[in-house]
Every structure is written in C-alpha cells, then in structure tokens.
Amino acid sequence: MHTLSHNQYSLKEMLSLIQRGQPFSGELIDAGCLVKIDEYLPVVCAAIHAGSRLRTDLIQRCVLTDSERLFEEDPFTDDMIASQPITIVGLDSRFEYDLNRALTLSTYYKSAWNRLVWRKPLSAKHRAESHRKHNAFYTIYEAIIAKLESLHDSVVVFDMHSYNYKRQRSDAPVFNIGTAQIDMERWGSVVQRFCSELAKVSLPNITTTAEINGVFEGRGYLISHTNAHFDRTLVLPTEVKKVFMEEQTGTPFPLVLEALQSGLKASFSQTSAFVQRKFTKKRSVKKADMLSSHIEPNLIAVDKQLYQLAGKVETLKYVNPTNLQAEFKRFEAAPSRYKPNYRYRQLPINVSEFKQKLYRLPIESISDPDMRQLYGDMVQKLNDKMDLLTSVGNEAFLYNALRYHGRPDAKDLNNSRFLLYAKLLSEDNNELLDPTSAIKQLSKSAVKMGMKCKVTGSNTLAAKAMVTSNPPTLYLNSKAQFSTRELKRLAQHELGVHMATNYNARSQQLKILRLGLPGSTVSQEGLAILAEYKSGYLSHERLNMLAKRVLAVDSMLKEQNFYQTYSYLNDELKLDKVSAFSLTTRVYRGGGFTKDHLYLKGFLQALNIEKSRSIENLMVGKCSFRYHDLLDELMNRGWLNKPIFLPTVSRPDNREHILDYLIESLVI
C-alpha cells in the first residue's frame, strides 16, 4: 500500500492539468485520493477501496480497530494496478466514505456488515465533510474520462477490488468480473476476453480461476456513475480473491503479490488493446501500446545507482590467471605431477560494503512489476558475482561458478559427443598471421563496422580474444597465431556481437544493459556463435571446439584433476598439447570455471529462437533470452532505442551444407 509522500494538488489545479493534457502524479487533497497520469491512453485503473486512512475527528468515534477495518478494505489493490498509465487510488477508508456507493449511501450511518462502526451516529457535519470528498473524487474521475473520450473512441476502466473468501463458497474464483451493469450485447466480447486473460495469470501454488458473476455481480456505484455520464467507456468491476494475503491478519504473501501484479499488467494491456482493435479503426494496436511510453523516474534513479555501483566489475579480468606462461613451463617440465598454481589480480572492491549498497537499492519503488523483477534479479546476479570473484583461487569458487553458470546437462553432453563422431570437414585456413598482423586486420574490420574501439594484444588471455567495456577494447592473445578465416570469424563474434552490444547499450537510457542482464552469458555467446554461422565463417573445427569445451567442463567436474582432464582432451579428443593445455586451463581457472559449456547451448538456443521471432532486440545491450518478451515490450513502448550495430546477416553461397546438416541434427 502507498506509504510514500506525494505531490499535493487542489481540485482546481488537478482539473487544470487534466484539461491541458498534462501528465502528473499526486494526491487530490480535496478527496483523499491519489491520481497518476503518465500518458493519456484509453485505459484507467481504479483501486477505490485500497486506502485505510480515517480523519482524526472520526477515529475517536470508530468502534472498529485498524485490523477490523482492514478486513473489509481492499489492501494491495493499489499495488496491483501501479504499472498502468492512469491510476486512481482511494487513500481514505471506505468506512469514512465509500466511493463505490452513491453519495447519500456513502457514509455508514451506524453499522456495516452487521458490525457496529460508530459509537453514535455521524452528525450532519461529519457526513457533509465525507460527501464533499466523495463529490471531489467524482469530479476528478469525470474530468479524466471526459478528457479520454475526447481523445479516443473507446475507454476501459478496470475497477479493482478484493474479497474475503472464507465466508464464500469453497470453490470461489480467484478472479470475478461482475456484469450486472454492463451492456453485454455491446461489450460481451471484451468481458470474455478479459476473463480469459485473467485465467492465464500464473500464481505460485494456486490454481487460477476466473468467472463472470461467480461471487459478485458488479453492482457498485463507480460503474453506475460512469454509465450515467458516459457512453463510450466500459467499466469492468473486478474482484480478486484475497489469496495474496492472510485474510484475518492482513499479512501479505509477497510472491503471490508479485505474480499478481505481473499477470494483471498483461491482462489489462491485452484487454485494452483488444478494445482498441475491435471498437476503433486502429487494427494494429498491441498490448505495449496500452502502457506508458515514459520511463518512470524511480526506475531511472535505481538504474543509475545500480550502474554506478557495479559498472566497473568485469568477471574475466579477475578470473584469468596472470602467470599462464610460467605455468605452461611448469606443466611441460612434469605434466603428470602438475598442479596449477595460478596467480590472479587483486579485487579492488570492499565486498561487504558493495553488498550493503546493493541491497539498499530502492527496487520496491519501481511500479512496473516486470521491471522491478528484472532489477531484483540483477541484485541477485551481482551478489552471486561478488561471491564468485571473492572465492577465486579457493574451494568455494567451483560451487559459486556452478551457481552462476550452471553445469552441462545430458542434452549438452550428447550433442557434444554427436558432433565429435563426424569426420572433420577439410577447410582451407589460408596463411597464419602473427598477433601484430591480426591486430591490424581486426582494427580495419572495426573501422569498417564504424566502431572507434581499441584493438590490442594481451599476454594474460586464456582465450584467443576478449572484449572489455571500459574503455571499449578488443584484446587478442599475444602468444597465438590466427588464420585469415579465423580473423573473419573473430570479427563477427567479438566485434559483430560483443563490441556491438557494448556500443548499442551506450545509446540506451537504461544503463543496466551495459552490465549484462541475468543469463546474458549464454545469450551473448549464443548470438556471437550464431553471427559466425550466419556469416559463413563457423567452421566444423570451431564447432567441434565448442563441443570439446562442454566435455572439458564435464571432465573437470568429474575428475577434479588437471592432468586427467588434459590427458582426456589430448588423447581421446585429439587436441594438440598446447590447445589441450589452454582448454584445460580455461576450465580449471579460478578453481573450476563452468562457463565454457554455455557456448554450444547458447548457439542452439539462439538458432532455435530465430526460427520463430526476431532476435534484433537482443542486440540492444548485453541482453538475455530470459527477458526477450520484456525487451520486445520495452522497444514497443519506446523505452529502448533500436540497435545501431548488428551482425552480418547474409551467408555466402559457398556455405558448407554438411555443417548445416550436423547443426540441424542437434537436440535443442
């Protein structure tokens, strides 16, 4: 329930803002209600019984305790509608004046629900003050609907309430739509659509049901007042069973509330879009069109704080050993007796202070439930990342790596073994270039792509190449050699995706996209391998190396012995000594790093997703398949800018059809 302080407006001020079509948010002091208008879209959500305030002169007269009043009020219904573009929330208790009753019936004379409310009947003066507030509310409500009807052909009002179910029939529905005052010949299809959308809402450990007139018939005053004054506005009186709280005590169940808020957001916007398509000439209205195109200030503030806190934390920088050359010499001297003795960069972060600041971020102030969930997930991800980085080099690292990156499953292992059964396709790798020549070639590729990034060498890479964000830099392994085909592949992978998403993220208002969303590793690496494949530079040998990485991670987890994993790669998987040592180092660094199994998995996921929908929005930053739907919504709402840099999409005619066959045979 709303406990934050708000701007305050008089009735005259608020009416002026509405008439001029100005967005605003604040309390109408004349009525004790909170009005928020982000954008003048044809959808209004009302939670007129959400409040529990009682003015001072009535508190002494009231027989009921706070908890007894709360039992008949509709707590948390304001939270359920907070994501919507226009919301009206009652802040005063329905016992002071009931906005869902006509003026003369809005003040309970003496009792309600067979319970004595007032020690003695309210005086004419008390009732007059309550009636003044009731009138002020409906003056503002009428102004909003009138304004919206002047701008749109049809308007929908979701009139949200909650109900105590322990005194109802045992199978009472989770959602109830009351239609006693709805013209069903005209609006019946909308009611049915809303009912079907509500039935889709997924709640933890609760079977969702939605009925029409199952418990209540929608005989309240908000709809009758609307029907009396407006012809093009549909009010949908909606009751939510109090499954989101303990009915008697009012204790909330946060997981159910979160799921309700997200599910209702989808139900409201899908139904509103349906109304616009059916009753207007706008045939292509989407659910995102019914949500505000303005990013809420609280979200911007949280996003900025999160980025300031975590913007300089790059995992690989602190997981990559700094003494790989010396370690390789130690290994060559006595392979079977070798045990890694890696050295790592010191972590320049006070972790306990970092976590304290992280968990103090006011994520609960974000009204959009899906964005609040995303930022909550980010906090958890950064907490896990800190655990990973602080355990580099000790036994806890492997546990933290498994929590952060997971482990290969049976499908991953079977796909990897399948790929290695096939005879390796021959390939013309052309001449091998030294690192200096490779840097020059990739620098030219970056310029050609319009990227002003630095390309330079590094002695401390476990991989052949790596992109970092601050500043945008592509590092190449100074000890490696590169074929011309491999450099074209690296241009697609490192520049075409990793550097591209880095630059695309910089053009976004939401800085979270620079950090990497939860699950971004599998998505980013998957998109990068897909870019190699679609440009025609993914070789069979490269695909096999992805498979060997999966099997190397599996070996590390099973054997926990550097030499045994090395021998498996060298003897059974036929990797040369240098490559086998390099891959074994990749999976044993830090104490056991499981990231390498994600490349093949991510590639197959990206390939599969692209068959049914566009993946372009996944390029707006360091994104994640997990939030694909949300990213599409944000793009449609105008919260995201279209990606500037995209990987090559045309595949050369001379592509290898056998490789296509192998990839299509893998299990996704």
DAQUIBEL-V59230 format. One record per residue. N is the residue number from 1. RES is the residue in one letter. SS is DSSP state (2 for helix, 1 for strand, 0 for the rest). PSI is psi as a letter, one per 40 degrees, with the letter a starting at -180 (* if undefined). Layout:
N&RES&SS&PSI ; N&RES&SS&PSI
This chain:
1&M&0&i ; 2&H&0&h ; 3&T&0&e ; 4&L&0&i ; 5&S&0&i ; 6&H&0&i ; 7&N&0&i ; 8&Q&1&h ; 9&Y&1&i ; 10&S&0&i ; 11&L&2&d ; 12&K&2&d ; 13&E&2&d ; 14&M&2&d ; 15&L&2&d ; 16&S&2&d ; 17&L&2&d ; 18&I&2&d ; 19&Q&2&d ; 20&R&0&e ; 21&G&0&f ; 22&Q&0&h ; 23&P&0&i ; 24&F&1&i ; 25&S&1&h ; 26&G&1&i ; 27&E&1&h ; 28&L&1&h ; 29&I&0&d ; 30&D&0&e ; 31&A&0&e ; 32&G&0&f ; 33&C&1&i ; 34&L&1&h ; 35&V&1&h ; 36&K&1&h ; 37&I&1&h ; 38&D&0&d ; 39&E&0&i ; 40&Y&0&g ; 41&L&0&i ; 42&P&0&f ; 43&V&1&h ; 44&V&1&h ; 45&C&1&h ; 46&A&1&h ; 47&A&1&g ; 48&I&0&e ; 49&H&0&e ; 50&A&0&d ; 51&G&0&i ; 52&S&0&e ; 53&R&1&i ; 54&L&0&h ; 55&R&0&i ; 56&T&2&d ; 57&D&2&e ; 58&L&2&d ; 59&I&2&d ; 60&Q&0&d ; 61&R&0&e ; 62&C&1&h ; 63&V&0&d ; 64&L&0&i ; 65&T&0&i ; 66&D&2&d ; 67&S&2&d ; 68&E&2&d ; 69&R&2&d ; 70&L&2&d ; 71&F&2&d ; 72&E&2&e ; 73&E&0&i ; 74&D&0&g ; 75&P&0&i ; 76&F&0&e ; 77&T&2&d ; 78&D&2&d ; 79&D&2&d ; 80&M&2&d ; 81&I&2&e ; 82&A&0&d ; 83&S&0&e ; 84&Q&0&i ; 85&P&0&d ; 86&I&1&h ; 87&T&1&i ; 88&I&1&h ; 89&V&1&h ; 90&G&1&h ; 91&L&0&d ; 92&D&1&i ; 93&S&0&i ; 94&R&0&e ; 95&F&0&d ; 96&E&0&d ; 97&Y&0&h ; 98&D&0&h ; 99&L&0&e ; 100&N&0&e ; 101&R&0&i ; 102&A&0&i ; 103&L&2&d ; 104&T&2&d ; 105&L&2&e ; 106&S&0&e ; 107&T&0&h ; 108&Y&0&h ; 109&Y&0&d ; 110&K&0&d ; 111&S&1&i ; 112&A&1&i ; 113&W&0&f ; 114&N&0&f ; 115&R&1&h ; 116&L&1&h ; 117&V&0&d ; 118&W&1&i ; 119&R&0&d ; 120&K&0&i ; 121&P&0&i ; 122&L&0&i ; 123&S&0&i ; 124&A&2&d ; 125&K&2&d ; 126&H&2&d ; 127&R&2&d ; 128&A&2&d ; 129&E&2&d ; 130&S&2&d ; 131&H&2&d ; 132&R&2&d ; 133&K&2&d ; 134&H&2&d ; 135&N&2&d ; 136&A&2&d ; 137&F&2&d ; 138&Y&2&d ; 139&T&2&d ; 140&I&2&d ; 141&Y&2&d ; 142&E&2&d ; 143&A&2&d ; 144&I&2&d ; 145&I&2&d ; 146&A&2&d ; 147&K&2&d ; 148&L&2&d ; 149&E&2&d ; 150&S&2&d ; 151&L&2&d ; 152&H&0&i ; 153&D&0&d ; 154&S&0&i ; 155&V&1&i ; 156&V&1&h ; 157&V&1&h ; 158&F&1&h ; 159&D&1&g ; 160&M&1&h ; 161&H&1&i ; 162&S&1&i ; 163&Y&1&i ; 164&N&0&h ; 165&Y&0&e ; 166&K&0&e ; 167&R&0&e ; 168&Q&0&i ; 169&R&0&i ; 170&S&0&d ; 171&D&0&f ; 172&A&0&i ; 173&P&0&i ; 174&V&0&d ; 175&F&1&h ; 176&N&1&h ; 177&I&1&h ; 178&G&1&h ; 179&T&0&e ; 180&A&0&d ; 181&Q&0&e ; 182&I&0&h ; 183&D&0&g ; 184&M&2&d ; 185&E&2&d ; 186&R&2&d ; 187&W&2&e ; 188&G&2&d ; 189&S&2&d ; 190&V&2&d ; 191&V&2&d ; 192&Q&2&d ; 193&R&2&d ; 194&F&2&d ; 195&C&2&d ; 196&S&2&d ; 197&E&2&d ; 198&L&2&d ; 199&A&2&d ; 200&K&0&e ; 201&V&0&h ; 202&S&0&h ; 203&L&1&i ; 204&P&0&h ; 205&N&0&f ; 206&I&1&h ; 207&T&0&h ; 208&T&0&h ; 209&T&0&i ; 210&A&1&h ; 211&E&1&i ; 212&I&1&h ; 213&N&0&f ; 214&G&0&d ; 215&V&0&d ; 216&F&0&i ; 217&E&0&e ; 218&G&0&f ; 219&R&0&f ; 220&G&0&i ; 221&Y&2&d ; 222&L&2&d ; 223&I&2&d ; 224&S&2&d ; 225&H&2&d ; 226&T&2&d ; 227&N&2&d ; 228&A&2&d ; 229&H&2&e ; 230&F&0&i ; 231&D&0&d ; 232&R&0&e ; 233&T&1&h ; 234&L&1&h ; 235&V&1&h ; 236&L&1&g ; 237&P&1&h ; 238&T&1&h ; 239&E&1&h ; 240&V&1&h ; 241&K&1&h ; 242&K&0&f ; 243&V&0&e ; 244&F&0&e ; 245&M&1&i ; 246&E&0&h ; 247&E&0&d ; 248&Q&0&d ; 249&T&0&e ; 250&G&0&e ; 251&T&0&h ; 252&P&1&i ; 253&F&0&g ; 254&P&2&d ; 255&L&2&d ; 256&V&2&d ; 257&L&2&d ; 258&E&2&d ; 259&A&2&d ; 260&L&2&d ; 261&Q&2&d ; 262&S&2&d ; 263&G&2&d ; 264&L&2&d ; 265&K&2&d ; 266&A&2&d ; 267&S&2&d ; 268&F&2&d ; 269&S&2&d ; 270&Q&2&d ; 271&T&2&d ; 272&S&2&d ; 273&A&2&d ; 274&F&2&d ; 275&V&2&d ; 276&Q&2&d ; 277&R&2&d ; 278&K&2&d ; 279&F&2&e ; 280&T&0&a ; 281&K&0&e ; 282&K&0&g ; 283&R&0&e ; 284&S&0&f ; 285&V&0&h ; 286&K&0&i ; 287&K&2&d ; 288&A&2&d ; 289&D&2&e ; 290&M&2&e ; 291&L&0&i ; 292&S&0&i ; 293&S&0&e ; 294&H&0&h ; 295&I&0&h ; 296&E&0&i ; 297&P&2&d ; 298&N&2&d ; 299&L&2&d ; 300&I&2&d ; 301&A&2&d ; 302&V&2&d ; 303&D&2&d ; 304&K&2&d ; 305&Q&2&d ; 306&L&2&d ; 307&Y&2&d ; 308&Q&2&d ; 309&L&2&d ; 310&A&2&e ; 311&G&0&d ; 312&K&0&e ; 313&V&0&h ; 314&E&0&h ; 315&T&2&d ; 316&L&2&d ; 317&K&2&d ; 318&Y&2&e ; 319&V&2&d ; 320&N&0&h ; 321&P&0&i ; 322&T&0&e ; 323&N&0&f ; 324&L&2&d ; 325&Q&2&d ; 326&A&2&d ; 327&E&2&d ; 328&F&2&d ; 329&K&2&d ; 330&R&2&d ; 331&F&2&d ; 332&E&2&d ; 333&A&2&d ; 334&A&0&g ; 335&P&2&d ; 336&S&2&d ; 337&R&2&e ; 338&Y&0&h ; 339&K&0&h ; 340&P&0&i ; 341&N&0&g ; 342&Y&0&i ; 343&R&0&i ; 344&Y&0&i ; 345&R&0&i ; 346&Q&0&i ; 347&L&0&h ; 348&P&0&f ; 349&I&0&h ; 350&N&0&h ; 351&V&2&d ; 352&S&2&d ; 353&E&2&d ; 354&F&2&d ; 355&K&2&d ; 356&Q&2&d ; 357&K&2&d ; 358&L&2&d ; 359&Y&2&e ; 360&R&0&e ; 361&L&0&h ; 362&P&0&g ; 363&I&2&d ; 364&E&2&e ; 365&S&2&e ; 366&I&0&h ; 367&S&0&d ; 368&D&0&h ; 369&P&2&d ; 370&D&2&d ; 371&M&2&d ; 372&R&2&d ; 373&Q&2&d ; 374&L&2&d ; 375&Y&2&d ; 376&G&2&d ; 377&D&2&d ; 378&M&2&d ; 379&V&2&d ; 380&Q&2&d ; 381&K&2&d ; 382&L&2&d ; 383&N&2&d ; 384&D&2&d ; 385&K&2&d ; 386&M&2&d ; 387&D&2&d ; 388&L&2&d ; 389&L&2&d ; 390&T&2&e ; 391&S&0&e ; 392&V&0&h ; 393&G&0&e ; 394&N&0&i ; 395&E&0&d ; 396&A&2&e ; 397&F&2&d ; 398&L&2&d ; 399&Y&2&d ; 400&N&2&d ; 401&A&2&d ; 402&L&2&d ; 403&R&2&d ; 404&Y&2&d ; 405&H&2&e ; 406&G&0&a ; 407&R&0&i ; 408&P&0&h ; 409&D&0&a ; 410&A&2&d ; 411&K&2&d ; 412&D&2&d ; 413&L&2&d ; 414&N&2&d ; 415&N&2&d ; 416&S&2&d ; 417&R&2&d ; 418&F&2&d ; 419&L&2&d ; 420&L&2&e ; 421&Y&2&d ; 422&A&0&i ; 423&K&0&h ; 424&L&0&h ; 425&L&0&h ; 426&S&0&i ; 427&E&0&h ; 428&D&0&h ; 429&N&0&e ; 430&N&0&a ; 431&E&0&i ; 432&L&1&h ; 433&L&1&i ; 434&D&0&i ; 435&P&2&d ; 436&T&2&d ; 437&S&2&d ; 438&A&2&d ; 439&I&2&d ; 440&K&2&d ; 441&Q&2&d ; 442&L&2&d ; 443&S&2&d ; 444&K&2&d ; 445&S&2&d ; 446&A&2&d ; 447&V&2&d ; 448&K&2&d ; 449&M&0&e ; 450&G&0&f ; 451&M&0&h ; 452&K&0&f ; 453&C&0&i ; 454&K&1&h ; 455&V&1&h ; 456&T&1&i ; 457&G&1&i ; 458&S&1&h ; 459&N&0&e ; 460&T&0&e ; 461&L&0&h ; 462&A&0&d ; 463&A&0&i ; 464&K&0&d ; 465&A&1&i ; 466&M&1&i ; 467&V&1&h ; 468&T&1&i ; 469&S&0&d ; 470&N&0&h ; 471&P&0&i ; 472&P&0&h ; 473&T&1&h ; 474&L&1&h ; 475&Y&1&h ; 476&L&1&i ; 477&N&1&h ; 478&S&0&e ; 479&K&0&e ; 480&A&0&i ; 481&Q&0&i ; 482&F&1&h ; 483&S&1&i ; 484&T&2&d ; 485&R&2&d ; 486&E&2&d ; 487&L&2&d ; 488&K&2&d ; 489&R&2&d ; 490&L&2&d ; 491&A&2&d ; 492&Q&2&d ; 493&H&2&d ; 494&E&2&d ; 495&L&2&d ; 496&G&2&d ; 497&V&2&c ; 498&H&2&d ; 499&M&2&d ; 500&A&2&d ; 501&T&2&d ; 502&N&2&d ; 503&Y&2&d ; 504&N&2&d ; 505&A&2&d ; 506&R&2&e ; 507&S&0&e ; 508&Q&0&i ; 509&Q&0&d ; 510&L&0&h ; 511&K&0&e ; 512&I&2&d ; 513&L&2&e ; 514&R&2&d ; 515&L&2&d ; 516&G&0&h ; 517&L&0&i ; 518&P&0&h ; 519&G&0&e ; 520&S&2&d ; 521&T&2&d ; 522&V&2&d ; 523&S&2&d ; 524&Q&2&d ; 525&E&2&d ; 526&G&2&d ; 527&L&2&d ; 528&A&2&d ; 529&I&2&d ; 530&L&2&d ; 531&A&2&d ; 532&E&2&d ; 533&Y&2&d ; 534&K&2&d ; 535&S&2&e ; 536&G&0&e ; 537&Y&0&e ; 538&L&0&h ; 539&S&0&i ; 540&H&2&d ; 541&E&2&d ; 542&R&2&d ; 543&L&2&d ; 544&N&2&d ; 545&M&2&d ; 546&L&2&d ; 547&A&2&d ; 548&K&2&d ; 549&R&2&d ; 550&V&2&d ; 551&L&2&d ; 552&A&2&d ; 553&V&2&d ; 554&D&2&d ; 555&S&2&d ; 556&M&2&d ; 557&L&2&d ; 558&K&2&d ; 559&E&2&d ; 560&Q&0&f ; 561&N&0&h ; 562&F&2&d ; 563&Y&2&d ; 564&Q&2&d ; 565&T&2&d ; 566&Y&2&d ; 567&S&2&d ; 568&Y&2&d ; 569&L&2&d ; 570&N&2&d ; 571&D&2&d ; 572&E&2&d ; 573&L&0&e ; 574&K&0&f ; 575&L&0&i ; 576&D&0&i ; 577&K&2&d ; 578&V&2&d ; 579&S&2&d ; 580&A&2&d ; 581&F&2&d ; 582&S&2&d ; 583&L&2&d ; 584&T&2&d ; 585&T&2&d ; 586&R&2&d ; 587&V&2&e ; 588&Y&2&e ; 589&R&2&i ; 590&G&2&d ; 591&G&2&e ; 592&G&0&g ; 593&F&0&h ; 594&T&0&e ; 595&K&2&d ; 596&D&2&e ; 597&H&2&e ; 598&L&2&e ; 599&Y&2&d ; 600&L&2&d ; 601&K&2&d ; 602&G&2&d ; 603&F&2&d ; 604&L&2&d ; 605&Q&2&d ; 606&A&2&d ; 607&L&2&d ; 608&N&2&d ; 609&I&2&d ; 610&E&2&d ; 611&K&2&d ; 612&S&2&e ; 613&R&0&i ; 614&S&0&h ; 615&I&0&e ; 616&E&2&d ; 617&N&2&e ; 618&L&2&e ; 619&M&2&e ; 620&V&0&e ; 621&G&0&a ; 622&K&0&g ; 623&C&0&a ; 624&S&0&h ; 625&F&2&d ; 626&R&2&d ; 627&Y&2&f ; 628&H&2&d ; 629&D&2&d ; 630&L&2&d ; 631&L&2&d ; 632&D&2&d ; 633&E&2&d ; 634&L&2&d ; 635&M&2&d ; 636&N&2&d ; 637&R&2&e ; 638&G&0&e ; 639&W&0&e ; 640&L&0&i ; 641&N&0&i ; 642&K&0&i ; 643&P&0&h ; 644&I&0&d ; 645&F&0&h ; 646&L&0&i ; 647&P&0&i ; 648&T&0&h ; 649&V&0&d ; 650&S&0&h ; 651&R&0&h ; 652&P&0&i ; 653&D&0&d ; 654&N&0&f ; 655&R&0&i ; 656&E&0&h ; 657&H&2&d ; 658&I&2&d ; 659&L&2&d ; 660&D&2&d ; 661&Y&2&d ; 662&L&2&d ; 663&I&2&d ; 664&E&2&e ; 665&S&0&e ; 666&L&0&i ; 667&V&0&h ; 668&I&0&*
